[in-house]
Amino acid sequence: WGSIISVILSIVFLKDHNNSERTEGNKTNSDSQKEHQQSFLQSIHKTLSYLRHPTIGPLLFIKLLNGVSSSAFTTILPLVLVNKLHLDTSQLGYFMSASSLSVAVFASFGISASMSLVGNRSDRLASLGLALRAVSIVCFGGVVSW
């Protein structure tokens, strides 16, 4: 859901990118190709300028790191559960279903309770979430190596 929300926010807040209209008058194919190449290069340049923005750049970098680490963790998790903790197929299915359900339930009910806990400050909730993720990874590492 986070990636979908990011795309929607980008579309909403970067309206100038969506409002650029192309006029296809009496242009030849080579003129059209040159214009397409220039608009592509301008688009790349504009995208890179967002990365250099003092607020957007670090946030995108954090999102990238979070996405890569989360993908690696969720990809390796079933292998670790089967190979290290010796779960059979039904136990693995139960564990994966229970973890998905717990994430959905917390997203539905726990976020609002957590926001009131941190005084409705999203930066504090993000810090709390990051700290809890670190604790859970350390705990998982302890369980696996034990």
N, C-alpha and C positions, 0 to 999 in steps of 0.2 A: 504494500500500500504506500510505503514511503516514496518509492520511485514514481508512482502514479501521481501522488500529490505534488511532487517536485515538478513534474511535467506540466500539470495544470497551473501551478503557481507561475512557472516560467511563461506559459502562454498568456496568462492574465496580465502579468506585470511587464512583459516585454512586448507590448502592443505594437510599438513602432516596427518591429520585425514582421508582424503579421499584416500590417496595413500597407506594406509596400506592394504596389500594383505594377504589373508588367503590361506595357503596351506593345502590341505586336503589329505595328503599322506596315510599311512597305520595306521591311528589312530583308536582306539576303541571308542565306544560311550562315555564311562566314561572319556577318555582323551579329547574328543571333548567338553563334557559338562564342564569339569574343565577349559579348555582353554577359552570357551565362558564366563564362570563366571568370570575368571580373566580379560578377555578383557573388560567385562562390568564394573567391579570394577575399572579398569584402566581408562576407559572412564569417569566414574563418578568422579574419582579423578582429571582427567585432566580438566573436566568441572568446578569443584569447584576451581581449581587453576586459571582459567580465572576470576572467581568472586573475587578472592583476588588480582588480578592485580590492581595497583593503578589508572589506567585510565579506563580499561574496566569495572571493578566492579561498580564504581559509575555511569557510563553511563547506564549500564544494570539496576541498581536500579532506576534511573530516568525514564528510558523507562517503567519499570514495574509500577511505581507510575502514570506516565502519562497514560498508558493504562488502569489501573484500574479506575482512576478518570474519564477518558473519557468514558469508558464503562458504569460506573454508571450514569454519566450525560445523555448520550444518551438513556439509558434505562428508566430513570425516567422522562425525558423531555416530552414525550407524555402524561404520567399520569398527570403531573403538568399542562400541557396546557389544558387538558380536565377538570380536577377537580377544578383547581384554576382560570383559565382564561375562563372557560366555552366555549371552542371551540367545534363546532360540528364536525362530521366526515369529511365533505368536507373541512372545514377550517383547520383541523389538517393535512389532506393530502396535502393541498396547502402549509402549513407552512413547513412540512417535505420535500416536493419536492423542495421548494424554498431554504431551507437551504442546501440541498445536492447539488443543482445546484450552489449555491454561493461558496461552498467549492471547487467544481470542477473548476469553472471559476477562482477563486483566485489561485488555484494550477497551472493552466495553464498559467496565465498571471501575477499574482500578485507577485509570488515568485521572478522572475527575476527583476521586478521593485524594490522590497524590498531589494534584494541583492545589487543593485546599490545604494540604499538609505543608507545602512549601510557600504558602502565601500567594498563590496565583502568579508565580513568577516562573516562566518557562525556562529561563536560564538555569535556575536552581533545580528544576525537574530534570533537565538534560544532564546536569552534573550528577545528580542522584542516580539517574539511570546508568550513566557511564560507570560510576563507582560500583553499583550493584552488578553490572555486567562483569567487571573485573573480579569481584568477589566470587561470582558464580563460576567463572573460568578457573580461578584458583581452587575452588572447592571441587570442581569436576576433575581437575588435574590430580588433586589429592585422592579422590575416590578411585581413579583409574590406576594410579601408581601404588596404591595401598595394597 
